Each structure stands twice: as structure tokens, then as C-alpha cells.
Amino acid sequence: MTTTTTAIRLASRAAHLPPSATAALDAHAKHLIASGVDVINLTSGEPAFPTVEPAARAAAAAIEEDFTRYTPAAGIPELRTAVAAYLNRHATSYAAEDVVITAGAKQALHYAFNVLLDQGDEVLIPAPYWVSYPHMVTLAGGVPVEVHPAPDGGLKITPDQVRKAITPRTRVLLLNSPANPSGAVYTRDELAALADVAVEHDLTLISDEICDHWVYGSAFTSVAALSPEVAARTLTIGGVSKTFAMTGWRIGWVAAPASVAKVISAVQSHTASAPSSISQRAALGALTADLEEELDKRRAALDERRRSTLQALAAVPGVRVDADARGAFFVFADVSGTYGHRVGDRTITSAADFAELLLARAKVAVVPGADFAAPDHVRISYTVPPERLSEALERIAGFVTTLTRG
Ligand SMILES: Cc1ncc(COP(=O)(O)O)c(C=O)c1O
């Protein structure tokens, strides 16, 4: 029996915090599948590959050796060294002391906002954005401020849009390239121009680079590699979740000037102590193995799926895709062209309607964009195996052809 009455008063910053919308949808789709409904789940935020083998082996060895105690708060030294080397393949200059190992990139971001923000400090968040950013900022006492691209300007923001959003309370500019949910990848010049604004206005940069491996046919740029001046004001966030198919192992990191890393490590020492010792060994196994060929193969496989998704959706009337989706594993589709059309007795008036009816009628789950600050879009994750993806794209096209003019 659950306890429904409570005398507990919640803090206002937590009382109205909704659960992650993407996690809830993913859970709903998985529940339908478990109960026998033939749903194709395109809501997932993770590539459907197995965890890389050296990680699993290293974890098994850690258990075998009883490597199961608290580790140093900032993470085991070998892993901090390995992460610095891993990051530096993108021309940054990190040392082990600059790195703190965390329970996923999510926790790294949570720490970052907590050490940077005083009550009421503003964080500029380019829209569309990953659902968790504004909630993390609010929980840390800050104020999230959305920066939107121009209506016909694709899915990236410009320096002028950032400048217009700056107030005396602005402390942080958040960057996320490749971006979730849009799949947009900023070029080096675009990032340099945005970083210039941060330098001009003395802002700190948080660069969420969790999808650095998943870039197709264009180059990835790490913000901290732009110049020493930019590196001095940047916190680089990353992890093993997406690249090595290790989302459940919960290992991420933040890399920053050593004095900042030290403060984050102190916060972690008082809150989580450190991430799991076994998972740290697993991450070390992944980072130090020769996986280039395997990871290139996985990237090529996702690139194939990305291309077929873009191509199939471009041919669907009422659905508009941004061909600039060159990263992560999402295509972000504007479905406002279907508004006013009917399915049975329902009229589509939003991307949420579109997603709900697509799931009910065609058994394809996608994420509506409202929680990404893009209410006319749906996010389509193309990580499922190719046969299922083709089937899903056919179902989406079939669903749209059944719509009738309202
Ligand atoms: C943009 C972005 N940043 C961070 C994360 C968190 O990743 P992790 O599993 O390392 O916590 C995610 C996961 O979905 C993400 O999409």
C-alpha cells in the first residue's frame, strides 16, 4: 500500500520539478512493448549497441580483485589521466588534475551549475535544448534564459542572439555541440564567434560534449581547444555513456582549470563520495583499449541510419527536416505542416498531438518538442536496428497519408 497523505512540506525549488519527459516517454513505450504491443521506440537517447567489450572485462576484473571501496573523490588517478589524454585528442591541453570523474555527464553538469551560480544568476541556454538543462539551473538557484535561433535560421544560435540575451546577471553560456535534440553541429568558426561573446562579457562557458564521437561528415571542435583564453573560462562536460554504449555504468566527467576542478571534487566528496569504483575501472578499460575500428564502424552504421531517416522524412508531406542534422543520433522534424489535419475525430494542433496519434495509430514512439522549447517539432532517434528503422519510417509516412484535411 502506498502512503498518499503527507505532512511533509517540500522546498519550492523541488516541489514543481517534473520528471524528465524523455525518460517518461521512453518508459511508456517500453511498457507498451513489454505488454505485447508492436511499438517501434524512436524516443531513446542512447545508441542500441552493446557496451564495448574491454569495459565489461575491466569491470569483471575489478570485482574479482575486490576493487570495491571508496575511491578518491575526484576519481581514480589512472582514469583522470586517461580522460585528459582522451580529451586532448581534440587539441585541448588538459592534465589529470583538471578532471573530475562523476556519475555520468548529468551529475557533472549538476555540479557545474552548483559551483558557478549564486541565487538569481542567469544561464543562457540555446534552444532547442536538452530537457534537463533548465531544471538543473533552477535546482542550483539560477535562472535559465532561452536563446532561440531565428525562425528561418536553422537550429543554431548566433552571437548577436546571445548578446541580446545578456543582462548584468548573466554568468554562464551553455553550449552543446553536437546538440540534443536537434543533431546540429556547430563549426569551429561558429563556436569561436560564440566564445568571443563569452570573453567580451566575462561569461563562463559550459560545453556539453557528450556526443563528441557522433559527428558525421563534418569535424568536431572542442570549445576548450579554441584558445588558452577560452579554455581558462570553460568547463568541458563529457562521459563514456554514448560513445562506448555505457549509459548504465554512470561514468562522466568535467574538465576545467584545476582550481575549479578542486572545488567540484570537494562538492562530490560531500555528496556522492565518488562514482562506483567498478564503473571507473570499466571506463578506464574502455578509454585505454584500441577501439578505434569498432567505434568507427558504429559511427558509420548510425550515419547510414541518419541518411535514410533524413531522406525518408524529406519525402513526407507536412514534415520538414533540417538537413543540417550532422551529429548525435537525432533528427528533429517540424510537423507544423500537419496542423489542422484530422485523424478520425481528432485534429492535430501541436507536435504533442502528432506524437500521441502517431503512437496510437501507427505504433511509433517519438518525443514531442515542447520540453525542448520547440513545440512544433518531434525528436526522432535513429538508433534502432536498420530493419526496424525502415519499418518505422514507412509507418510514419503511412500515418501522414491517412490524415485528412480538417
Ligand atoms: C546532451 C546531453 N548531455 C548529457 C547527458 C547525460 O549523459 P550521462 O549518461 O553521461 O549522464 C545526456 C543524456 O541523454 C545528453 O543528451
The ligand as a MOL file (V3000), in Angstrom:
LIG
                    3D

  0  0  0     0  0            999 V3000
M  V30 BEGIN CTAB
M  V30 COUNTS 16 16 0 0 0
M  V30 BEGIN ATOM
M  V30 1 C 23.0560 16.4940 -24.1810 0
M  V30 2 C 23.2290 15.5240 -23.0710 0
M  V30 3 N 24.0610 15.8320 -22.0730 0
M  V30 4 C 24.2640 14.9740 -21.0490 0
M  V30 5 C 23.6120 13.7700 -20.9910 0
M  V30 6 C 23.8510 12.8810 -19.8090 0
M  V30 7 O 24.6340 11.7790 -20.1050 0
M  V30 8 P 25.1500 10.7830 -18.9890 0
M  V30 9 O 24.5620 9.4480 -19.2980 0
M  V30 10 O 26.6360 10.7600 -19.1130 0
M  V30 11 O 24.7050 11.3120 -17.6740 0
M  V30 12 C 22.7250 13.4100 -21.9960 0
M  V30 13 C 21.9810 12.1370 -21.9200 0
M  V30 14 O 20.9500 11.9430 -22.5010 0
M  V30 15 C 22.5380 14.3090 -23.0780 0
M  V30 16 O 21.7150 14.0130 -24.0900 0
M  V30 END ATOM
M  V30 BEGIN BOND
M  V30 1 1 1 2
M  V30 2 1 2 3
M  V30 3 2 2 15
M  V30 4 2 3 4
M  V30 5 1 4 5
M  V30 6 1 5 6
M  V30 7 2 5 12
M  V30 8 1 6 7
M  V30 9 1 7 8
M  V30 10 2 8 9
M  V30 11 1 8 10
M  V30 12 1 8 11
M  V30 13 1 12 13
M  V30 14 1 12 15
M  V30 15 2 13 14
M  V30 16 1 15 16
M  V30 END BOND
M  V30 END CTAB
M  END
